[in-house]
Amino acid sequence: MGEIAVVAAYGLDTGHSHLPDGVRPLCPVDYRLVGQWVNGGTEPISMSYPFPIEIPWSALQF
């Protein structure tokens, strides 16, 4: 049986920090790591935004 070792969640960041005058970002949006879960712990994968979700590690076995 296979196991997933790590699950990562990313969120889209549409803002950026203040840059000097005349400097523009090449890409005005970026994905940021907002959650990470490592298999082997007792906590399920869970987030509340944008909607509540909870996934037990046993559901990810294949």
HULIN-V705410 format. One record per pair of residues at least 12 apart in sequence whose C-alpha atoms are under 10 Angstrom apart, sorted by the first residue. I is the first residue (numbers start at 1). GAP is how many residues later the second one is. Records with the same first field share a line. If there is no record, write none. Layout:
BEGIN
I: GAP, GAP
END
This chain:
BEGIN
1: 60, 61
2: 58, 59, 60
3: 36, 54, 55, 57, 58, 59
4: 34, 35, 36, 53, 54, 56, 57, 58
5: 32, 33, 34, 35, 52, 55
6: 30, 31, 32, 33, 34
7: 28, 29, 30, 31, 32, 38, 50
8: 25, 26, 27, 28, 29, 30, 37
9: 22, 23, 24, 25, 26, 27, 28, 36, 38
10: 20, 21, 22, 23, 24, 25, 26
11: 19, 20, 21, 22, 23, 24, 38, 39
12: 17, 18, 19, 20, 21, 22
13: 15, 16, 17, 18, 19, 20
14: 13, 14, 15, 16, 17
15: 13, 14, 15
16: 12, 13, 14
34: 13
35: 12
37: 20
38: 19
39: 17, 18, 19, 21
40: 17
41: 16
42: 14, 15
43: 12, 13, 14
44: 12, 13, 14, 15
45: 12
END
